[in-house]
Amino acid sequence: MSRTNLAVSERSEFSEFVVNVNFLSLRNLASNELFLLSLIGEIMKKILVTGFDPFGGEKINPALEVIKLLPKKIGENEIRILEIPTVYKKSIEKIDKEIESYNPDYILSIGQAGGRTDISIERIAINIDDFRIKDNEGNQPIDEKIYSDGENAYFSTLPIKSIQSEITKNNIPASISNTAGTFVCNHVFYGVRYLIEKKYKDKKSGFIHIPYLPEQVIGKADTPSMSLDNILKGITIAIETIFSVENDIKKIGGSIC
């Protein structure tokens, strides 16, 4: 083989080597990026946080006001908010549609509980509608099951004791509540847990009640309230705890009556 042909052959082999090396490098880089993306996907979690519109003659609802102020992310974890109507059945239907489209890992519903003194993390939802007042569309079911094929009650699947503990560590009053009432708050709490049991078994959900805002208690003597700043801080801590705690702590949180 002549020197010219040898040189051409060597250059060709070298070019092929470079192409192969570059291809392998690109493939390894792509594999690493896919691995990192899959790892991030596994680590990243999503939560849907719902809040009711005003009801019962109130001009505002602290649940709706607080979710509007939540960040869109905590670390790599996503937060999506959803305003829901204080309406029998329609509230659950709207959440169901959002779960289908957004596919969150957790659903946390927030509701106003005028007269309560602290952030109340609900333990249990019961299968009964017994509305003391009409909802925002005039519905007032009395002694009706929410779902005829549902259990008598469902417990929250969120780390309620850990949430209560973390909120109080930050000097915000919080407690475990053993009744979510029998109005639309309990209706939604129970309804979402029912949907999870029937359709979305890999998800977790629960409910938190919050007090009136200070502006809501003007003219309501001796009625407790909490600032929006403190409510926001408490709910943010609750969400952080939901993202970070898999197994709840065991501590006293019950009541005698």
C-alpha positions as CSV (number, residue, x, y, z in Angstrom):
1,M,0.0,0.0,0.0
2,S,1.3,3.4,-1.0
3,R,2.0,6.0,1.7
4,T,-0.9,8.1,0.3
5,N,-3.4,5.2,0.5
6,L,-2.1,4.4,4.0
7,A,-2.6,8.0,5.2
8,V,-6.1,8.1,3.8
9,S,-6.9,4.8,5.5
10,E,-5.5,5.9,8.8
11,R,-7.5,9.2,8.6
12,S,-10.7,7.2,7.8
13,E,-10.1,4.9,10.8
14,F,-9.4,7.8,13.1
15,S,-12.5,9.6,11.9
16,E,-14.6,6.5,12.5
17,F,-13.0,6.2,16.0
18,V,-13.9,9.8,16.8
19,V,-17.5,9.3,15.6
20,N,-17.9,6.2,17.7
21,V,-16.4,7.9,20.8
22,N,-18.7,10.9,20.3
23,F,-21.7,8.6,19.8
24,L,-20.9,6.7,23.0
25,S,-20.4,9.9,24.9
26,L,-23.7,11.3,23.7
27,R,-25.5,8.1,24.5
28,N,-24.0,8.0,28.0
29,L,-24.9,11.6,28.6
30,A,-28.4,11.0,27.4
31,S,-28.7,8.0,29.7
32,N,-27.4,10.0,32.6
33,E,-29.9,12.8,31.9
34,L,-32.7,10.3,31.6
35,F,-31.6,8.7,34.8
36,L,-31.6,12.1,36.6
37,L,-34.9,13.0,35.1
38,S,-36.4,9.7,36.3
39,L,-34.8,10.2,39.7
40,I,-36.3,13.7,40.0
41,G,-39.6,12.4,38.8
42,E,-39.6,9.8,41.6
43,I,-38.6,12.4,44.2
44,M,-40.9,15.2,43.1
45,K,-44.4,15.0,44.7
46,K,-47.6,16.9,43.9
47,I,-50.3,18.1,46.2
48,L,-53.7,19.5,45.3
49,V,-55.0,22.0,47.9
50,T,-58.6,23.0,47.8
51,G,-60.5,25.9,49.4
52,F,-64.2,26.8,49.5
53,D,-65.9,30.0,48.3
54,P,-67.6,32.2,50.9
55,F,-70.8,30.8,52.4
56,G,-73.3,31.5,55.2
57,G,-73.5,35.2,54.5
58,E,-69.8,35.8,54.8
59,K,-68.1,38.0,52.2
60,I,-64.8,36.1,52.4
61,N,-63.7,32.6,53.2
62,P,-60.2,32.3,54.9
63,A,-59.8,28.9,53.2
64,L,-59.9,30.5,49.8
65,E,-57.8,33.5,50.8
66,V,-55.0,31.3,52.2
67,I,-54.7,29.0,49.3
68,K,-54.3,31.9,46.9
69,L,-51.1,32.9,48.8
70,L,-49.5,29.5,48.7
71,P,-46.3,29.1,46.7
72,K,-46.4,27.0,43.5
73,K,-43.5,24.9,44.8
74,I,-41.8,23.9,48.0
75,G,-38.4,22.6,47.0
76,E,-39.0,20.4,44.0
77,N,-42.5,19.5,45.1
78,E,-45.5,21.1,43.3
79,I,-48.6,22.7,44.8
80,R,-51.8,23.3,42.8
81,I,-54.7,25.1,44.3
82,L,-58.4,24.7,43.5
83,E,-61.4,26.8,44.5
84,I,-64.4,24.7,45.1
85,P,-68.1,25.6,45.6
86,T,-69.7,25.3,49.0
87,V,-72.3,23.1,47.3
88,Y,-73.5,19.6,47.9
89,K,-72.1,17.0,45.4
90,K,-70.6,19.7,43.0
91,S,-67.7,20.3,45.4
92,I,-66.7,16.6,45.2
93,E,-67.2,16.4,41.5
94,K,-64.9,19.4,40.8
95,I,-62.1,17.8,42.9
96,D,-62.6,14.4,41.2
97,K,-62.0,16.1,37.8
98,E,-58.9,17.8,39.0
99,I,-57.5,14.6,40.5
100,E,-58.0,12.9,37.1
101,S,-56.2,15.7,35.2
102,Y,-53.5,16.7,37.6
103,N,-52.8,13.3,39.2
104,P,-51.6,14.6,42.6
105,D,-50.0,12.4,45.3
106,Y,-51.9,14.2,48.0
107,I,-55.2,16.1,48.4
108,L,-55.5,18.6,51.2
109,S,-58.8,20.4,51.7
110,I,-59.1,23.5,53.7
111,G,-62.3,24.8,55.3
112,Q,-63.5,27.6,57.5
113,A,-64.7,26.7,61.0
114,G,-66.0,29.9,62.6
115,G,-65.7,29.8,66.4
116,R,-62.6,27.5,66.5
117,T,-59.6,28.9,68.2
118,D,-56.8,27.2,66.3
119,I,-55.8,25.3,63.2
120,S,-57.7,22.0,63.5
121,I,-56.3,18.9,61.7
122,E,-59.2,16.6,61.2
123,R,-58.9,12.9,62.0
124,I,-62.1,11.4,60.7
125,A,-64.9,12.0,58.1
126,I,-68.3,10.4,58.6
127,N,-70.8,9.2,56.0
128,I,-73.6,11.7,56.7
129,D,-75.0,14.9,55.3
130,D,-77.0,16.9,57.9
131,F,-76.7,20.5,56.9
132,R,-77.6,23.0,59.6
133,I,-77.9,25.7,56.9
134,K,-78.5,25.6,53.2
135,D,-75.4,25.4,50.9
136,N,-74.7,28.0,48.3
137,E,-77.3,26.5,45.9
138,G,-80.0,26.0,48.5
139,N,-79.4,22.3,49.2
140,Q,-80.0,21.1,52.7
141,P,-79.9,17.3,53.0
142,I,-80.8,16.0,56.4
143,D,-79.6,12.6,57.7
144,E,-78.6,11.4,54.2
145,K,-75.6,9.2,53.4
146,I,-72.9,10.8,51.2
147,Y,-72.3,7.5,49.4
148,S,-74.7,4.6,49.9
149,D,-71.9,2.1,49.3
150,G,-69.3,3.9,51.4
151,E,-68.0,3.0,54.8
152,N,-69.5,4.6,57.9
153,A,-66.3,6.7,58.2
154,Y,-62.9,7.2,56.7
155,F,-59.8,8.3,58.6
156,S,-57.4,10.9,57.2
157,T,-54.4,9.3,55.6
158,L,-52.1,12.3,56.2
159,P,-49.6,12.5,59.1
160,I,-52.0,14.5,61.3
161,K,-50.0,14.2,64.6
162,S,-46.8,15.3,62.8
163,I,-48.6,18.3,61.2
164,Q,-50.0,19.4,64.6
165,S,-46.6,19.0,66.2
166,E,-44.8,21.0,63.5
167,I,-47.3,23.8,63.5
168,T,-47.2,24.3,67.3
169,K,-43.4,24.2,67.2
170,N,-43.7,27.4,65.3
171,N,-45.9,29.1,67.9
172,I,-49.1,28.7,66.0
173,P,-52.1,27.1,67.9
174,A,-53.1,23.8,66.4
175,S,-54.9,20.7,67.5
176,I,-56.3,17.3,66.4
177,S,-60.1,17.5,65.8
178,N,-62.3,14.5,65.9
179,T,-65.2,16.0,64.1
180,A,-65.4,17.8,60.8
181,G,-69.1,18.6,61.3
182,T,-71.9,17.5,59.0
183,F,-71.9,20.3,56.5
184,V,-70.0,20.6,53.1
185,C,-66.5,20.4,54.8
186,N,-67.2,16.9,56.1
187,H,-69.0,16.2,52.8
188,V,-65.8,17.0,50.9
189,F,-63.5,15.3,53.4
190,Y,-65.5,12.1,53.2
191,G,-66.1,12.3,49.5
192,V,-62.4,12.6,48.6
193,R,-61.5,9.7,50.9
194,Y,-64.2,7.7,49.2
195,L,-62.9,8.5,45.8
196,I,-59.4,7.4,46.9
197,E,-60.7,4.1,48.2
198,K,-62.7,3.4,45.0
199,K,-60.6,5.0,42.3
200,Y,-57.2,6.4,43.4
201,K,-55.8,4.0,45.9
202,D,-52.2,5.3,45.6
203,K,-53.1,8.7,46.9
204,K,-53.5,10.3,50.4
205,S,-55.9,12.9,51.6
206,G,-57.2,14.8,54.6
207,F,-58.8,18.0,55.8
208,I,-57.8,21.0,57.9
209,H,-60.2,23.6,59.5
210,I,-59.1,27.1,60.1
211,P,-60.6,29.9,62.2
212,Y,-62.3,33.2,61.1
213,L,-60.1,36.0,60.0
214,P,-60.1,39.1,62.3
215,E,-62.2,41.1,59.9
216,Q,-64.9,38.5,60.0
217,V,-65.4,38.7,63.8
218,I,-66.2,42.5,63.9
219,G,-69.5,42.7,65.6
220,K,-69.3,39.0,66.8
221,A,-68.4,39.4,70.5
222,D,-66.0,36.9,72.0
223,T,-65.6,35.1,68.7
224,P,-62.0,33.9,68.1
225,S,-60.0,34.6,65.0
226,M,-56.5,34.1,63.5
227,S,-54.5,36.4,61.3
228,L,-54.1,35.4,57.6
229,D,-50.3,35.5,58.0
230,N,-50.4,32.8,60.8
231,I,-52.9,30.7,58.9
232,L,-50.7,30.8,55.8
233,K,-47.7,29.9,57.9
234,G,-49.5,27.0,59.5
235,I,-50.9,25.6,56.2
236,T,-47.5,25.9,54.5
237,I,-45.9,24.0,57.4
238,A,-48.7,21.4,57.1
239,I,-47.9,20.9,53.4
240,E,-44.1,20.7,54.1
241,T,-44.9,18.0,56.6
242,I,-47.1,16.1,54.2
243,F,-44.3,16.0,51.7
244,S,-41.6,14.9,54.1
245,V,-43.3,12.5,56.6
246,E,-44.3,9.0,55.5
247,N,-45.0,7.5,58.9
248,D,-46.8,9.6,61.5
249,I,-45.5,10.1,65.0
250,K,-47.4,8.6,68.0
251,K,-48.4,11.2,70.6
252,I,-51.4,12.1,72.6
253,G,-53.9,14.1,70.6
254,G,-57.3,12.9,71.8
255,S,-59.8,14.5,74.1
256,I,-62.0,13.3,76.9
257,C,-65.2,14.6,75.4
